Amino acid sequence: MRLDNQRESDNVEDRRGGGLPIGRGGLGIGGMVLVLAVSYFLGLDPSQVFNVIDQVPQVASAPTAAHKPPADDEMARFVSKVLSSTEDTWRDVFKQTGKAYQDPKLVLFTGRTPTACGTGQAAMGPFYCPGDQKIYIDLAFYRDLKDRFKAPGEFAQAYVVAHEVGHHVQHLLGISERVQNARRRVGEAEGNMLSVRLELQADCFAGVWGKSADTMKKMLEPGEIEQALNAAAAIGDDRLQQQGRGVVVPESFTHGSSAQRVRWFRQGFDSGNPAQCDTFKAGRL
């Protein structure tokens, strides 16, 4: 990606180098990877897993104070520039509709960290917490994305941030709250389908950002769009279930199949228009 001329965001909090360590009842590296594959991408509600983890006795420690990432940390600078690019995109989109975009914060952490949604675990993968309007990511996830999920490349990494920013956009527009309220009134299968539509819309919003970033600043190198499509396919529910369980159970999907995630990212990228991302009215996902 061509990011040399992109500013770094002022909305990055670096909590690495401390925080809440994993003690008795915690997860080792192998367990964290397993939970990542089985819990996060297979559709368990992150807050439910947080609650379970919080019930396990842990070694107490004061969280590390947030600070800006060091200037020589290339990966931190990369996600900071990606975040600032999403800020430019969504500020412009909201302005066109007469609204003001509120920037989210992006928190870098290792292991565990306190959030308004409970104790954040690296094992959950990147996630967005509407309670504090912050995106949380342990940058070690990118190693898993490359090695475990076979989705390398800078645009694949940027897609991860843009997807979580998509959830922030949904929060600001009141979409997430409406979906959560609707899920409480329906059964599990119907609730899962609502979650799928929410996630696919976030994928579409990530595509809208990708189109905007490339149009405004020509950020993408040849072939990089395929990196994001590959990442979207790699974390489809069907592929992860096949890898983890050996069987695919569509009614348990909460993020969408590989084909659906690719389709909706492509829908956002090709159109560049968030109005084309209404997965809740789509007859075909």
C-alpha positions as CSV (number, residue, x, y, z in Angstrom):
1,M,0.0,0.0,0.0
2,R,1.1,3.5,-0.8
3,L,0.9,5.2,2.7
4,D,3.9,7.5,2.6
5,N,1.8,10.6,2.2
6,Q,-0.9,9.5,4.7
7,R,-0.9,11.2,8.1
8,E,-0.9,9.1,11.3
9,S,-4.1,9.2,13.4
10,D,-4.1,10.9,16.7
11,N,-6.7,8.3,17.9
12,V,-4.3,5.4,18.7
13,E,-3.8,4.3,22.3
14,D,-0.8,2.0,22.9
15,R,-1.3,-0.2,26.0
16,R,1.3,-2.8,25.1
17,G,4.1,-3.8,27.5
18,G,1.8,-4.6,30.4
19,G,-1.9,-4.7,31.2
20,L,-3.7,-7.7,32.6
21,P,-1.5,-10.8,32.4
22,I,-2.9,-14.3,31.9
23,G,-2.5,-16.2,35.1
24,R,-4.3,-19.2,36.7
25,G,-7.1,-20.3,34.5
26,G,-5.8,-18.2,31.6
27,L,-5.1,-19.2,28.1
28,G,-1.7,-20.2,26.6
29,I,-0.7,-19.3,23.1
30,G,-2.2,-22.5,21.7
31,G,-5.4,-22.0,23.5
32,M,-5.6,-18.4,22.3
33,V,-5.3,-19.5,18.7
34,L,-8.0,-22.2,19.2
35,V,-10.4,-19.7,20.8
36,L,-9.7,-17.3,18.0
37,A,-10.7,-19.8,15.4
38,V,-13.6,-21.4,17.2
39,S,-15.0,-18.5,19.2
40,Y,-14.6,-15.3,17.4
41,F,-14.9,-16.3,13.8
42,L,-17.4,-19.2,14.3
43,G,-19.9,-16.8,15.8
44,L,-19.9,-16.8,19.6
45,D,-20.8,-13.4,20.9
46,P,-17.5,-11.8,22.1
47,S,-19.3,-10.5,25.2
48,Q,-20.3,-14.0,26.2
49,V,-16.8,-15.2,26.0
50,F,-15.5,-12.2,27.9
51,N,-18.0,-13.1,30.7
52,V,-16.8,-16.7,30.9
53,I,-13.2,-15.6,30.9
54,D,-13.9,-13.0,33.6
55,Q,-15.2,-15.7,35.9
56,V,-11.8,-17.5,35.9
57,P,-9.4,-16.4,38.6
58,Q,-6.6,-14.3,37.2
59,V,-3.4,-12.7,38.4
60,A,-4.2,-9.1,39.3
61,S,-2.2,-6.3,37.8
62,A,-2.7,-2.6,37.1
63,P,-3.2,-1.9,33.4
64,T,-0.4,-0.1,31.6
65,A,-1.2,3.6,30.9
66,A,-2.1,4.4,27.3
67,H,0.4,6.3,25.3
68,K,1.2,6.9,21.6
69,P,3.1,4.1,19.8
70,P,6.9,4.7,19.4
71,A,7.9,6.4,16.2
72,D,10.0,3.4,15.1
73,D,7.2,0.8,15.4
74,E,6.4,0.2,11.8
75,M,3.3,-2.0,12.3
76,A,1.8,0.5,14.8
77,R,2.5,3.3,12.3
78,F,0.8,1.2,9.6
79,V,-2.4,0.7,11.5
80,S,-2.4,4.3,12.6
81,K,-2.2,5.5,8.9
82,V,-4.9,3.0,8.0
83,L,-7.1,4.4,10.8
84,S,-6.5,8.0,9.7
85,S,-7.5,7.0,6.1
86,T,-10.8,5.6,7.5
87,E,-11.3,8.9,9.4
88,D,-10.9,10.8,6.1
89,T,-13.4,8.6,4.3
90,W,-16.1,8.5,6.9
91,R,-15.8,12.2,7.8
92,D,-16.5,12.9,4.2
93,V,-19.4,10.4,3.9
94,F,-21.1,11.7,7.0
95,K,-20.6,15.3,5.9
96,Q,-22.4,14.6,2.7
97,T,-25.4,13.5,4.6
98,G,-25.3,16.5,7.0
99,K,-23.9,14.5,9.9
100,A,-20.7,14.7,11.9
101,Y,-18.5,11.6,12.1
102,Q,-17.1,10.8,15.5
103,D,-13.7,9.2,15.3
104,P,-13.2,5.9,17.1
105,K,-10.1,5.1,19.1
106,L,-7.9,2.2,18.2
107,V,-6.2,0.4,21.2
108,L,-3.1,-1.6,20.8
109,F,-2.7,-4.2,23.5
110,T,-1.1,-7.6,24.3
111,G,-2.8,-10.4,26.1
112,R,-5.6,-8.8,28.0
113,T,-7.0,-5.3,28.5
114,P,-10.0,-3.7,30.3
115,T,-12.8,-2.4,28.0
116,A,-16.3,-1.1,28.4
117,C,-17.4,-4.5,27.1
118,G,-15.5,-6.5,29.7
119,T,-12.0,-7.8,29.7
120,G,-10.6,-7.8,26.2
121,Q,-8.7,-10.9,25.2
122,A,-6.2,-11.2,22.4
123,A,-7.7,-14.6,21.8
124,M,-10.9,-13.0,20.5
125,G,-9.1,-11.4,17.6
126,P,-9.7,-7.7,16.7
127,F,-13.1,-6.4,18.0
128,Y,-15.1,-3.2,18.4
129,C,-16.7,-2.2,21.7
130,P,-19.6,0.2,21.3
131,G,-19.6,1.0,25.0
132,D,-16.4,3.0,24.7
133,Q,-16.3,3.4,20.9
134,K,-12.9,1.8,20.6
135,I,-11.4,-0.8,18.4
136,Y,-9.1,-3.3,20.1
137,I,-6.3,-5.3,18.4
138,D,-3.3,-7.3,19.4
139,L,-1.0,-6.9,16.5
140,A,0.1,-10.6,16.9
141,F,-3.2,-11.3,15.1
142,Y,-1.6,-10.3,11.9
143,R,0.8,-13.2,12.3
144,D,-2.1,-15.6,12.6
145,L,-3.8,-13.9,9.5
146,K,-0.7,-14.6,7.5
147,D,0.4,-18.0,8.8
148,R,-2.8,-19.7,10.1
149,F,-5.3,-18.2,7.7
150,K,-3.0,-17.9,4.7
151,A,-4.0,-14.3,4.1
152,P,-0.9,-12.2,3.9
153,G,-0.4,-8.6,2.6
154,E,-0.9,-5.1,3.8
155,F,-4.3,-4.6,2.3
156,A,-5.5,-7.8,4.1
157,Q,-4.2,-6.2,7.3
158,A,-5.9,-2.9,6.5
159,Y,-9.2,-4.7,5.8
160,V,-9.2,-6.0,9.4
161,V,-9.1,-2.4,10.7
162,A,-11.6,-1.2,8.2
163,H,-14.1,-3.9,9.1
164,E,-14.0,-3.0,12.7
165,V,-14.4,0.7,11.8
166,G,-17.4,-0.5,9.8
167,H,-18.9,-1.6,13.1
168,H,-18.3,1.8,14.5
169,V,-20.1,3.4,11.6
170,Q,-23.0,1.0,12.3
171,H,-23.0,2.1,16.0
172,L,-23.1,5.8,15.1
173,L,-26.0,5.2,12.7
174,G,-28.0,3.2,15.3
175,I,-27.9,0.0,13.2
176,S,-26.1,-2.1,15.8
177,E,-28.5,-1.2,18.5
178,R,-31.5,-2.0,16.3
179,V,-30.0,-5.4,15.5
180,Q,-29.3,-6.2,19.1
181,N,-32.8,-5.3,20.1
182,A,-34.2,-7.4,17.3
183,R,-32.1,-10.4,18.3
184,R,-33.6,-10.4,21.7
185,R,-37.1,-10.9,20.2
186,V,-36.2,-13.9,18.0
187,G,-34.9,-17.4,18.2
188,E,-31.3,-18.4,17.9
189,A,-31.3,-19.2,14.1
190,E,-33.0,-15.8,13.3
191,G,-30.6,-14.0,15.6
192,N,-27.6,-15.6,13.9
193,M,-28.9,-14.5,10.6
194,L,-29.2,-10.9,11.9
195,S,-25.6,-11.1,13.0
196,V,-24.5,-12.4,9.6
197,R,-26.2,-9.4,7.9
198,L,-24.5,-7.0,10.4
199,E,-21.1,-8.5,9.7
200,L,-21.5,-8.5,6.0
201,Q,-22.5,-4.9,6.1
202,A,-19.3,-4.1,8.0
203,D,-17.4,-5.9,5.2
204,C,-19.2,-3.8,2.6
205,F,-18.4,-0.6,4.6
206,A,-14.7,-1.8,4.6
207,G,-15.0,-2.0,0.8
208,V,-16.4,1.5,0.6
209,W,-13.4,2.7,2.5
210,G,-11.0,0.8,0.2
211,K,-12.5,2.4,-2.9
212,S,-12.4,5.9,-1.3
213,A,-8.8,5.5,-0.2
214,D,-7.7,4.4,-3.6
215,T,-9.7,7.1,-5.4
216,M,-8.5,9.9,-3.2
217,K,-4.8,8.9,-2.7
218,K,-4.1,6.0,-5.1
219,M,-3.1,3.8,-2.1
220,L,-3.4,0.4,-3.7
221,E,-0.7,-1.4,-5.5
222,P,-1.6,-3.8,-8.4
223,G,-3.0,-7.0,-7.0
224,E,-3.7,-5.7,-3.5
225,I,-7.5,-5.8,-3.8
226,E,-7.1,-9.6,-4.0
227,Q,-5.4,-9.6,-0.6
228,A,-8.5,-8.2,1.0
229,L,-10.7,-10.6,-0.8
230,N,-8.5,-13.5,0.2
231,A,-8.7,-12.3,3.9
232,A,-12.5,-12.1,3.7
233,A,-12.7,-15.6,2.2
234,A,-10.2,-17.0,4.8
235,I,-12.4,-16.0,7.7
236,G,-15.7,-17.1,6.3
237,D,-17.8,-19.2,8.7
238,D,-18.0,-22.2,6.4
239,R,-14.2,-22.4,5.9
240,L,-13.4,-22.0,9.6
241,Q,-16.0,-24.5,10.6
242,Q,-14.7,-27.0,8.0
243,Q,-11.2,-26.5,9.4
244,G,-12.2,-26.5,13.1
245,R,-15.0,-29.1,13.2
246,G,-14.8,-30.9,9.9
247,V,-18.4,-30.1,9.2
248,V,-20.3,-27.0,8.1
249,V,-23.5,-25.9,10.0
250,P,-25.0,-22.9,8.0
251,E,-27.7,-22.2,10.7
252,S,-24.9,-21.4,13.2
253,F,-23.2,-18.9,10.9
254,T,-22.8,-15.4,12.5
255,H,-20.3,-13.7,10.1
256,G,-21.2,-15.1,6.8
257,S,-19.7,-17.7,4.4
258,S,-16.5,-17.0,2.5
259,A,-18.4,-16.3,-0.7
260,Q,-20.8,-13.9,1.1
261,R,-17.9,-12.0,2.8
262,V,-16.1,-11.6,-0.5
263,R,-19.3,-10.6,-2.3
264,W,-20.2,-7.8,0.1
265,F,-16.6,-6.4,0.4
266,R,-16.6,-6.4,-3.4
267,Q,-20.0,-4.7,-3.4
268,G,-18.7,-1.9,-1.3
269,F,-15.5,-1.5,-3.2
270,D,-17.1,-1.6,-6.7
271,S,-19.8,0.9,-5.8
272,G,-18.0,3.1,-3.3
273,N,-21.4,3.9,-1.9
274,P,-22.5,3.0,1.6
275,A,-26.1,3.1,0.4
276,Q,-25.3,-0.1,-1.5
277,C,-24.5,-1.9,1.7
278,D,-28.0,-2.5,3.0
279,T,-27.6,-6.2,3.7
280,F,-30.8,-6.1,5.8
281,K,-33.0,-5.5,2.7
282,A,-31.0,-7.8,0.4
283,G,-32.9,-10.8,-0.8
284,R,-29.6,-12.6,-1.6
285,L,-26.6,-12.5,0.6
